[in-house]
Amino acid sequence: MLPDRLLTRLRAWLWESSPRARRWEALVARFGRYLFALVRDLLDGQISMRAMSLVYTTLLSLVPFLALGFSVLKALGVHNSLEPVLYEFLRPLGPQAESITSNLIGFVEKIQVGVLGSLGVALLFYTAISLIQKVESSFNFIWRIERPRPFGQRVGEYLGVLMVGPVVVFSALGMTATVLNSQVVTQIQSVEPFGFLLYAVTRAIPYALIVGMFTFMYAYIPNTKVKLKAAAVGGLAAGVLWQTASLAFASFVAGATDYNAIYSSFAIVIFLLIWFYVGWLILLTGCQLAFYVQHPAHLKPERSVPLPASRECEYTALLVMGTAGRRFIAGQPGLTQEELARELGTSPEHVARAVETLISQGFLTEAGQTRTQLVPARDLEGVSLGALWQAIRSGRHRLKPQQAFGHEVMRVLDEAEAPFSERYGKVSLRQWLSSDATG
């Protein structure tokens, strides 16, 4: 009983604080909302479950993923840079990280992509791409996105990540190493305080690379437009968590003598699985933070918004379609889903459901350079308000009665809907949205 009471008081303090509170109290409350929401989502179990799923996919995809990256880097003559980067990711496993890295690199070097045949190469690509696909699915879940990218677009972008990603990363590493080892930098390093500053920069480079990689993933992978600020905040938090967890996990592995005694050489496999799980959990938590930074309206005591009643669903869908139609008639650009939620003062989850229904029924489409602006997909003069209302009520799946009484229920519903369809069946959306009709 006591924890529930404390939880209720904490929610009240975070979300019902007085507007006259001092500035530092408001900042603490704002930070507390983010922390509360992240902890709540972790305890909810969905993020944890997806992190465990990614661990399984990683075990299947790690070698093919490294093999493709190794092939690209080998063609550029910089394949030797792969081992130190992989070792950096496995460093928390302690002294055995070096042997695991060497074994993985040795195994990857023996893979001859040219002799696998077309089917073997296709399977190699599919296994590597499945990891990126699973990451995108997890990110889309966090961002409340139900529609993935089109298949052709996904394949092209995934291959771009596999081919261009390693080149960019290792080019950055190579340029950094070249600059730090240059004669000019070496001379500057002998002069204080420049020597200390260069040492600090060298120590900060791994943090910067991790933060930059996470920021790129948060901005690029979700099937929506992610603001750079949101991706950077999530990347910074996840990068710091990653490095902190690396040090803590390395200390744990070094002191876990009981596990080594019980499981012997198999203990390192357990540690590897745990570290993969911790790493994916950190990555998904940073993505969740990026989502809340971009969508602060979702920072609520409860994660799930109550399902709307049927009247509210119709109201929201008509409001969304009407707003998109009126902006189109006025020659104004379409609003994004996030902008619609703010404009209409409606729950983002309810707007998302209405948008999904309208897109699936062919009334709305995504346009603009980033394919996020919602505009009418049909001629407003050729669609009646009655047809729109019927489509909204039907949803994405048409009802199919399985028994006699089900047909009787459908008959009653059809009779109830008939007056509206008859009255507005000949009223086009353009007529409904015109100033004369709405004035």
VOGU-3710 file (C-alpha; in Angstrom, 3 decimals, decimal comma):
1> mlpdrlltrl> 0,000/0,000/0,000  2,835/2,353/0,859  4,549/2,100/-2,584  1,240/2,876/-4,330  0,751/5,921/-2,125  4,274/7,150/-2,809  3,809/6,551/-6,539  0,591/8,582/-6,501  2,307/11,450/-4,692  5,251/11,328/-7,123
11> rawlwesspr> 2,917/11,523/-10,134  1,038/14,418/-8,559  4,280/16,316/-7,881  5,661/15,730/-11,391  2,523/16,504/-13,391  0,485/18,746/-11,112  3,169/21,102/-9,819  2,150/24,710/-9,280  2,966/27,087/-12,186  4,351/29,481/-9,567
21> arrwealvar> 7,061/26,999/-8,558  10,616/28,237/-8,638  12,635/27,725/-11,791  14,872/25,020/-10,370  11,816/23,133/-9,126  10,262/23,300/-12,595  13,499/22,001/-14,155  13,699/19,150/-11,644  10,054/18,271/-12,303  10,661/18,306/-16,065
31> fgrylfalvr> 13,707/16,062/-15,753  11,746/13,841/-13,385  8,985/13,362/-15,973  11,482/12,054/-18,519  13,101/9,761/-15,954  9,722/8,529/-14,673  8,496/7,792/-18,212  11,683/5,920/-19,159  11,664/3,783/-16,003  7,941/3,101/-16,453
41> dlldgqismr> 8,485/1,955/-20,045  11,365/-0,313/-18,990  9,243/-1,909/-16,281  6,402/-2,322/-18,784  8,483/-5,061/-20,432  8,001/-4,246/-24,124  11,428/-2,638/-24,567  13,087/-5,447/-22,618  11,365/-8,068/-24,780  12,510/-6,359/-27,978
51> amslvyttll> 16,058/-6,098/-26,620  16,069/-9,878/-26,025  14,767/-10,435/-29,558  17,603/-8,297/-30,917  20,125/-10,394/-28,980  18,921/-13,512/-30,818  19,014/-11,717/-34,187  22,506/-10,393/-33,411  23,830/-13,912/-32,828  22,496/-14,972/-36,233
61> slvpflalgf> 23,527/-11,823/-38,111  26,839/-10,837/-36,514  29,154/-12,871/-38,733  27,314/-12,093/-42,040  27,165/-8,425/-41,042  30,902/-8,356/-40,347  31,618/-10,343/-43,510  29,888/-7,800/-45,743  31,552/-4,895/-43,972  34,903/-6,659/-44,181
71> svlkalgvhn> 34,460/-7,212/-47,933  33,763/-3,528/-48,534  36,704/-2,430/-46,382  39,006/-5,000/-47,967  38,222/-3,584/-51,389  39,369/-0,191/-50,067  42,440/-1,640/-48,390  41,437/-0,640/-44,837  40,050/-3,959/-43,570  42,631/-4,059/-40,763
81> slepvlyefl> 40,700/-1,247/-39,056  37,784/-3,585/-38,333  39,455/-5,496/-35,511  40,156/-2,558/-33,124  36,591/-1,266/-33,507  35,088/-4,699/-32,804  37,425/-5,056/-29,827  36,201/-1,721/-28,482  32,612/-3,020/-28,472  33,642/-6,276/-26,770
91> rplgpqaesi> 36,097/-4,693/-24,306  33,650/-4,990/-21,336  34,020/-8,785/-21,548  37,448/-8,442/-19,947  40,662/-10,298/-20,884  38,826/-12,735/-23,162  37,542/-9,900/-25,375  40,791/-9,967/-27,345  40,546/-13,697/-28,113  36,852/-13,423/-29,078
101> tsnligfvek> 37,661/-10,539/-31,406  40,542/-12,435/-33,004  38,399/-15,545/-33,504  35,561/-13,543/-35,073  37,895/-11,661/-37,410  39,664/-14,906/-38,330  36,355/-16,568/-39,124  35,210/-13,587/-41,193  38,488/-13,501/-43,148  37,982/-17,134/-44,179
111> iqvgvlgslg> 34,572/-16,404/-45,698  34,989/-16,179/-49,459  31,934/-14,359/-50,718  32,872/-15,039/-54,342  32,505/-18,832/-54,039  29,159/-18,821/-52,223  27,098/-18,609/-55,386  24,090/-16,396/-55,999  21,913/-18,202/-53,432  24,634/-18,058/-50,780
121> vallfytais> 25,256/-14,352/-51,365  21,511/-13,694/-51,222  21,236/-15,551/-47,898  24,272/-13,656/-46,594  22,649/-10,323/-47,481  19,294/-11,397/-46,055  20,814/-12,446/-42,729  22,721/-9,168/-42,429  19,724/-7,081/-43,483  17,450/-8,863/-40,980
131> liqkvessfn> 19,365/-7,226/-38,127  18,749/-3,722/-39,506  15,117/-4,641/-40,201  14,614/-5,792/-36,616  16,184/-2,573/-35,307  13,870/-0,515/-37,527  10,866/-2,481/-36,273  11,843/-1,797/-32,652  12,418/1,908/-33,345  9,069/2,176/-35,147
141> fiwrierprp> 7,364/0,555/-32,150  8,901/3,136/-29,841  7,854/5,962/-32,187  4,267/4,561/-32,406  4,648/3,939/-36,148  2,703/1,008/-37,571  3,711/1,333/-41,235  7,286/0,385/-42,172  9,058/1,805/-45,193  8,048/0,387/-48,586
151> fgqrvgeylg> 9,927/-2,819/-49,396  11,955/-1,347/-52,263  12,972/1,672/-50,211  13,959/-0,513/-47,268  16,180/-2,770/-49,365  17,932/0,190/-50,989  18,546/2,012/-47,720  19,645/-1,146/-45,892  22,180/-1,920/-48,596  23,352/1,682/-48,365
161> vlmvgpvvvf> 23,966/1,245/-44,643  25,845/-2,017/-45,231  28,018/-0,593/-48,001  28,516/3,057/-47,084  28,317/2,830/-43,281  31,593/0,942/-42,721  33,418/3,223/-45,177  32,264/6,377/-43,356  33,075/5,006/-39,886  36,519/3,738/-40,750
171> salgmtatvl> 37,338/6,781/-42,847  36,618/8,912/-39,795  38,790/6,645/-37,665  41,589/6,746/-40,231  41,513/10,520/-40,522  41,516/10,870/-36,735  44,495/8,523/-36,373  46,376/10,332/-39,155  45,829/13,735/-37,563  46,800/12,581/-34,065
181> nsqvvtqiqs> 49,969/10,869/-35,335  51,093/13,732/-37,561  54,397/15,463/-36,853  52,723/18,802/-36,122  50,431/17,298/-33,497  53,337/15,400/-31,960  55,270/18,659/-31,540  52,262/20,435/-30,084  51,732/17,547/-27,657  55,122/18,237/-26,049
191> vepfgfllya> 53,972/21,740/-25,045  51,691/22,106/-22,028  48,792/22,626/-21,608  48,289/21,485/-25,223  49,572/18,032/-24,345  46,867/17,579/-21,704  44,207/18,921/-24,072  45,233/16,470/-26,801  45,176/13,640/-24,254  41,662/14,664/-23,229
201> vtraipyali> 40,568/14,823/-26,882  42,023/11,366/-27,515  40,129/9,946/-24,523  36,919/11,644/-25,678  37,024/10,283/-29,239  35,420/6,881/-28,355  32,597/8,727/-26,566  32,111/11,036/-29,542  31,999/8,128/-31,999  29,436/6,230/-29,913
211> vgmftfmyay> 27,290/9,342/-29,453  27,547/10,169/-33,166  26,620/6,626/-34,205  23,609/6,517/-31,858  22,474/9,972/-33,007  22,662/8,847/-36,636  20,628/5,722/-35,907  17,926/7,647/-34,017  17,644/10,204/-36,816  17,790/7,812/-39,755
221> ipntkvklka> 16,187/4,465/-38,872  12,619/5,338/-37,681  10,122/5,727/-40,519  9,379/9,331/-39,622  11,116/12,691/-39,596  13,216/12,904/-36,431  14,497/16,306/-35,397  18,243/16,577/-34,936  17,803/17,917/-31,393  15,779/14,885/-30,318
231> aavgglaagv> 18,211/12,440/-31,938  21,214/14,238/-30,400  19,730/14,223/-26,879  18,937/10,520/-27,172  22,367/9,801/-28,651  24,173/11,725/-25,923  22,271/10,001/-23,121  22,684/6,549/-24,684  26,386/7,167/-25,391  27,103/8,142/-21,792
241> lwqtaslafa> 25,065/5,178/-20,546  26,947/2,872/-22,911  30,375/3,955/-21,704  29,277/3,853/-18,059  27,783/0,392/-18,529  30,984/-0,743/-20,269  33,084/0,155/-17,238  30,566/-1,364/-14,808  30,224/-4,568/-16,831  33,992/-4,951/-17,179
251> sfvagatdyn> 34,286/-4,668/-13,395  31,497/-7,229/-12,982  33,164/-9,717/-15,342  36,533/-9,291/-13,619  34,992/-10,061/-10,223  32,645/-12,866/-11,321  34,884/-15,697/-10,196  31,908/-17,829/-9,123  30,505/-17,850/-12,658  33,875/-18,862/-14,083
261> aiyssfaivi> 34,160/-21,666/-11,541  30,651/-22,992/-12,245  30,413/-22,565/-16,029  34,125/-22,781/-16,891  34,790/-21,722/-20,502  31,034/-21,451/-21,170  30,857/-18,444/-18,807  32,151/-16,086/-21,489  29,172/-17,017/-23,710  26,794/-16,047/-20,900
271> flliwfyvgw> 28,648/-12,769/-20,382  28,500/-12,103/-24,138  24,711/-12,614/-24,199  24,242/-10,387/-21,148  26,376/-7,629/-22,683  24,455/-7,801/-25,965  21,213/-7,492/-23,997  22,499/-4,532/-21,967  23,745/-2,830/-25,137  20,439/-3,189/-26,992
281> lilltgcqla> 18,525/-2,093/-23,908  20,608/1,090/-23,746  20,126/1,717/-27,475  16,327/1,337/-27,222  16,170/3,470/-24,070  17,997/6,277/-25,887  15,524/5,947/-28,764  12,639/6,206/-26,277  14,176/9,380/-24,842  14,524/10,860/-28,346
291> fyvqhpahlk> 10,823/10,142/-28,920  9,804/11,932/-25,707  12,036/14,916/-26,521  10,310/15,321/-29,893  6,831/14,443/-28,558  6,595/15,859/-25,012  2,794/15,439/-25,209  3,390/11,707/-24,601  5,023/12,423/-21,231  2,047/11,278/-19,187
301> persvplpas> 1,701/9,215/-15,992  0,245/6,330/-18,025  1,897/5,019/-21,171  -1,269/3,770/-22,862  -4,022/6,218/-23,722  -7,558/4,798/-23,200  -9,152/3,605/-26,430  -11,554/6,188/-27,842  -15,277/5,548/-28,156  -16,745/5,096/-31,643
311> receytallv> -18,090/8,669/-31,703  -14,662/10,037/-30,756  -13,009/7,956/-33,513  -15,390/9,407/-36,113  -14,941/12,916/-34,737  -11,145/12,694/-34,862  -11,028/11,171/-38,351  -13,432/13,766/-39,798  -11,443/16,512/-38,073  -8,156/15,229/-39,531
321> mgtagrrfia> -9,580/14,832/-43,039  -11,359/18,178/-42,868  -8,221/20,002/-41,727  -6,097/18,401/-44,458  -8,766/19,205/-47,063  -9,199/22,846/-46,044  -5,448/23,441/-46,107  -5,285/21,852/-49,559  -8,096/24,075/-50,853  -6,350/27,150/-49,407
331> gqpgltqeel> -3,074/26,184/-51,110  -1,287/25,630/-47,787  1,205/22,786/-47,220  0,005/19,662/-45,470  0,629/19,157/-41,769  2,557/16,263/-40,318  0,903/13,864/-37,915  2,624/15,555/-34,978  1,527/19,015/-36,159  -2,048/17,782/-36,609
341> arelgtspeh> -2,177/16,552/-33,016  -1,027/19,968/-31,772  -3,334/21,861/-34,153  -6,417/19,858/-33,181  -5,602/19,546/-29,483  -6,221/15,797/-29,707  -4,292/12,845/-28,300  -1,384/11,920/-30,633  -2,348/8,233/-30,368  -5,917/8,942/-31,515
351> varavetlis> -4,680/11,103/-34,393  -2,298/8,307/-35,423  -5,167/5,780/-35,550  -7,309/8,176/-37,612  -4,433/8,845/-40,034  -3,767/5,110/-40,468  -7,439/4,515/-41,298  -7,640/7,401/-43,764  -4,402/6,372/-45,522  -5,445/2,707/-45,766
361> qgflteagqt> -8,848/3,745/-47,176  -7,176/5,977/-49,769  -8,404/9,365/-48,521  -5,025/10,703/-47,330  -1,497/10,284/-48,609  1,955/11,372/-47,447  3,681/13,993/-49,570  6,477/16,536/-49,338  10,210/16,098/-49,521  10,282/13,901/-46,417
371> rtqlvpardl> 6,982/12,104/-47,181  5,455/13,230/-43,868  2,961/15,927/-44,916  -0,621/14,640/-45,010  -2,657/15,780/-48,030  -5,849/14,485/-49,711  -5,233/11,463/-51,940  -8,378/12,007/-54,019  -10,153/14,842/-55,767  -12,261/16,498/-53,063
381> egvslgalwq> -15,006/17,116/-55,591  -15,269/13,430/-56,483  -15,657/12,068/-52,941  -18,842/12,436/-50,924  -19,009/13,122/-47,206  -21,242/10,068/-46,865  -18,593/7,809/-48,439  -15,923/9,254/-46,158  -18,080/8,656/-43,085  -18,829/5,075/-44,129
391> airsgrhrlk> -15,110/4,403/-44,684  -14,237/5,801/-41,259  -16,874/3,635/-39,588  -15,759/0,548/-41,505  -12,085/1,025/-40,628  -9,314/-0,916/-42,307  -11,128/-4,279/-42,089  -14,649/-4,907/-43,335  -16,919/-6,814/-40,947  -17,797/-10,349/-42,071
401> pqqafghevm> -20,575/-11,924/-39,959  -19,988/-15,591/-39,224  -23,510/-16,487/-38,019  -27,138/-15,642/-38,704  -27,456/-13,257/-35,779  -24,375/-11,410/-37,036  -26,214/-10,648/-40,267  -29,151/-9,329/-38,225  -26,814/-7,013/-36,308  -25,349/-5,757/-39,609
411> rvldeaeapf> -28,857/-5,044/-40,876  -29,618/-2,927/-37,800  -26,370/-0,980/-38,258  -27,083/-0,414/-41,959  -30,542/0,939/-41,122  -29,033/3,285/-38,518  -26,454/4,582/-41,014  -28,849/4,929/-43,958  -30,220/8,411/-43,080  -26,735/9,938/-42,910
421> serygkvslr> -25,664/8,293/-46,167  -28,808/9,491/-47,921  -28,428/13,054/-46,620  -24,723/13,484/-47,338  -24,222/10,952/-50,126  -24,263/13,697/-52,762  -22,379/16,347/-50,744  -18,766/16,391/-51,914  -15,923/17,017/-49,510  -15,127/20,262/-51,301
431> qwlssdatg> -18,709/21,464/-50,778  -18,601/20,446/-47,120  -15,300/22,228/-46,560  -16,198/25,385/-48,440  -16,842/28,535/-46,489  -20,503/28,595/-47,504  -21,117/25,087/-46,148  -19,180/25,557/-42,925  -20,034/29,157/-42,232
//
